[in-house]
Amino acid sequence: MNTVTALSRYIKEQLADTHQQGEVDQFILRIFDHLRSFTRLDLIMKRNERLSEEEVNYIREAVLRLKNHEPVQYVLGHTEFMGIELVVNEKVLIPRPETEELVAWILDDHLNDNFSLLDIGTGSGCIPITIKKRRPGAQIEAWDICPDALDVACCNARRNEADIRFEVRDIFNFRKYNISTKDIIVSNPPYVTVKEIPLMQPNVLKYEPEVALFVEDDKPLKYYEAIGEMAIDFLKPGGCLYFEINEAYSREVCALLENYGFVQVERRKDINGRWRMVRAYRP
């Protein structure tokens, strides 16, 4: 039978060998939320409702993709970030909770919205869109080297009615661009070293874009070097630079920024107690 209960059982049976039970329960909730806006309570109260043939086919296709370890966010085509729904696909990284913490730090530091901000390596646009929604008066620009990623970011900005200027830009050639000074520069750049690949989950390695994840083992700070060099010139006096970082290089990032001339360089732990964020000021 094509009831909610029967399809939920089908999902559990099909994914039992590839995923943990708790993870499968989350898949079921997310799939039915996507199809019918169900809550966890709805899965119980509406368990005998019948699904259409189209919905059944959608679930079967989703299960096949999940069995191949494709991230559920890509399967559904969207994810949530700080209460905002974002389109995601294999052209962009799936936003992580630690990036929410970075955005929260920026928002806590800037309670008014009379500031300008540049996000470098914007991907899905999660950082600038969230800040624009919370601080609508801010003037926000976002860069990415990948046009396909910017297509996703632009789509998300339109869906969330966020007025953001997006540009295809290469941070390693920033001097060739006409750049206006900013109050805030933020970046969550690639920072996973090649030697850390064996520690990564298979769904990340197989599906998420390598260009947004990895750096060479012998150049783990190359993005921080380029952005730091750019930011010391194009932040306004007193302006803030924010980074998400690899916890293994938190001290090195701080030392790098101090060498560039930044002051009040501070690193911060995420909710799991790992050094994952840095803030610095241009004097």
C-alpha positions in Angstrom: 0.0 0.0 0.0 1.2 3.5 -0.7 0.4 4.9 2.7 2.7 7.1 4.8 3.4 4.2 7.1 4.2 1.8 4.2 6.5 4.3 2.5 8.3 5.1 5.7 8.9 1.4 6.3 10.2 1.1 2.7 12.7 3.9 3.3 13.9 2.2 6.5 14.3 -1.2 4.9 16.1 0.1 1.9 18.6 2.3 3.8 19.2 -0.1 6.8 22.5 -1.3 5.4 23.9 2.0 4.4 22.8 4.5 7.1 22.3 4.7 10.9 18.7 4.4 12.1 18.7 7.9 13.5 19.9 9.3 10.2 17.2 7.4 8.3 14.5 8.8 10.6 15.7 12.2 9.7 15.6 11.4 6.0 12.0 10.2 6.4 11.0 13.5 8.2 12.8 15.6 5.6 11.3 13.7 2.6 7.7 14.0 3.9 8.3 17.6 4.9 9.5 18.3 1.3 6.5 16.5 -0.2 3.7 17.4 2.2 5.1 19.8 4.8 4.7 17.1 7.4 5.9 17.5 11.0 7.1 14.6 13.1 3.6 14.6 14.6 2.0 14.4 11.2 3.9 11.2 10.4 2.0 9.6 13.2 -1.4 11.3 12.9 -1.5 11.0 9.1 0.1 7.6 8.8 -2.7 6.1 6.8 -2.9 8.8 4.2 -2.2 7.5 0.7 0.5 9.0 -1.5 0.1 9.7 -5.2 2.0 7.8 -7.8 4.1 10.8 -8.4 5.0 11.0 -4.7 5.8 7.3 -4.6 8.1 7.6 -7.6 9.8 10.6 -6.0 10.5 8.6 -2.8 11.9 5.6 -4.8 14.2 7.9 -6.7 15.3 9.6 -3.5 16.1 6.3 -1.8 18.3 5.2 -4.7 20.3 8.4 -4.5 20.6 8.2 -0.7 21.8 4.6 -1.0 24.6 5.9 -3.1 25.5 8.3 -0.2 24.3 11.4 -2.0 23.7 14.1 0.6 20.0 14.4 1.5 20.3 18.2 0.8 21.2 17.6 -2.8 18.5 14.9 -3.1 15.9 17.3 -1.9 17.5 20.3 -3.7 17.4 22.6 -0.7 18.5 23.1 2.8 17.9 25.4 5.7 20.5 27.9 7.0 19.6 30.1 10.1 15.9 29.8 9.2 16.4 30.6 5.5 15.7 28.1 2.8 18.5 27.8 0.2 18.7 25.9 -3.0 21.8 23.6 -3.1 23.3 21.3 -5.7 26.7 19.8 -6.5 28.0 23.2 -7.7 28.1 24.5 -4.1 29.0 23.3 -0.6 26.2 22.4 1.7 26.2 25.1 4.5 27.5 23.8 7.8 26.4 24.7 11.4 29.8 26.3 12.1 29.2 28.8 9.3 25.9 29.7 11.1 28.1 30.5 14.2 30.4 32.7 12.1 27.3 34.6 10.7 25.9 34.9 14.3 29.2 36.5 15.4 29.1 39.1 12.7 25.4 39.9 13.5 26.2 40.2 17.2 29.0 42.6 16.4 26.9 44.7 14.1 23.5 45.4 15.5 22.8 48.3 13.1 22.7 47.9 9.4 24.7 50.9 8.2 27.7 48.9 7.0 29.2 47.5 3.8 30.2 43.8 3.5 32.1 41.6 1.1 31.9 37.8 1.2 34.7 36.1 -0.7 34.0 32.5 -1.9 30.2 32.8 -1.4 29.1 29.4 -2.8 25.4 29.1 -2.1 25.3 32.7 -0.9 24.3 31.6 2.6 26.5 34.2 4.4 25.5 37.4 2.5 21.9 36.4 2.1 21.4 35.7 5.8 23.1 39.0 6.8 21.1 40.9 4.3 17.8 39.5 5.6 18.8 40.3 9.2 20.4 43.7 8.4 18.4 44.9 5.3 20.2 48.3 5.1 23.6 46.8 4.7 25.3 47.2 1.3 26.5 43.7 0.4 28.7 42.2 -2.3 29.8 38.6 -2.8 32.5 37.0 -5.0 33.1 33.5 -6.3 35.5 32.2 -8.9 32.9 29.7 -10.1 30.1 31.0 -12.4 28.0 28.0 -11.7 28.1 28.6 -8.0 27.1 32.2 -8.5 24.1 31.0 -10.5 23.0 29.2 -7.4 23.7 32.1 -5.1 21.8 34.5 -7.4 18.8 32.1 -7.4 18.9 32.0 -3.6 19.1 35.8 -3.4 16.1 36.2 -5.6 14.1 33.5 -3.7 14.8 35.3 -0.5 14.4 38.9 -1.9 17.9 39.8 -0.9 19.5 42.6 -2.9 23.2 41.5 -3.2 25.8 42.3 -5.9 27.4 39.1 -7.1 30.6 39.1 -9.1 32.9 36.4 -10.6 36.2 37.2 -9.1 39.5 35.5 -8.4 41.0 36.5 -5.1 44.5 35.7 -6.3 44.2 38.4 -8.9 42.3 40.9 -6.8 44.5 43.9 -7.8 43.1 43.9 -11.3 39.6 44.7 -10.0 38.1 48.0 -9.1 37.3 47.4 -5.4 35.6 49.8 -3.0 36.5 49.8 0.6 34.3 47.8 3.0 33.4 47.8 6.7 33.4 44.0 6.8 35.1 41.3 4.8 34.2 37.7 5.5 35.3 34.4 4.0 34.8 30.7 4.5 37.5 29.6 2.0 38.8 26.1 1.1 40.8 24.9 4.0 40.8 21.1 4.1 44.3 19.7 3.3 44.8 16.8 0.9 46.2 14.7 3.8 42.9 15.1 5.6 40.9 13.4 2.8 40.9 10.0 4.5 39.1 11.6 7.4 36.2 12.9 5.2 32.8 11.3 4.8 32.2 9.5 1.5 29.2 11.6 0.6 31.3 14.8 0.9 34.1 13.4 -1.2 31.9 12.0 -3.9 29.4 14.8 -4.3 30.6 18.2 -2.9 32.8 20.4 -5.1 36.5 19.8 -4.5 37.4 23.4 -5.5 35.4 24.7 -2.5 37.0 22.2 -0.1 40.6 21.4 -0.6 44.0 23.1 -0.5 47.5 21.7 -1.1 49.3 20.2 1.9 52.2 22.6 1.4 49.9 25.7 1.0 47.3 25.3 3.7 46.9 29.1 4.3 47.0 30.3 0.7 43.5 31.7 0.7 44.0 33.4 4.0 47.2 34.9 2.7 45.5 36.3 -0.4 42.4 37.6 1.5 44.5 39.0 4.3 46.7 40.9 1.8 43.6 42.3 0.1 41.7 43.1 3.3 44.4 45.2 4.8 44.2 47.5 1.8 40.4 47.5 1.2 38.9 47.4 4.7 38.1 50.8 6.1 40.0 51.8 9.2 38.4 50.0 12.1 36.9 47.5 9.7 36.5 43.8 10.6 37.8 40.7 8.9 36.1 37.3 9.7 37.3 33.9 8.7 36.0 30.3 9.1 39.2 28.2 9.6 40.6 24.7 9.8 41.1 24.1 13.6 44.5 22.7 12.9 45.8 26.1 11.7 44.1 28.5 14.1 47.3 29.9 15.6 48.9 30.1 12.2 46.0 32.1 10.8 46.1 34.5 13.7 49.9 35.0 13.3 49.5 35.6 9.6 46.9 38.4 10.2 49.1 40.0 12.9 52.0 40.0 10.4 49.8 41.8 7.9 49.1 44.5 10.5 45.7 43.5 11.8 45.0 44.2 15.5 42.8 42.6 18.1 43.1 39.3 16.4 40.8 36.8 18.1 40.0 33.1 17.5 36.8 31.5 18.7 35.6 28.0 19.3 32.5 26.5 17.8 29.8 24.7 19.8 31.9 21.5 19.7 34.9 23.3 21.3 37.0 23.5 18.2 38.9 26.6 17.0 36.9 27.4 13.9 36.6 31.2 13.6 38.8 34.2 13.6 38.1 38.0 13.8 40.6 40.8 13.2 40.5 44.6 12.9 42.2 46.8 10.5 43.9 49.6 12.5 
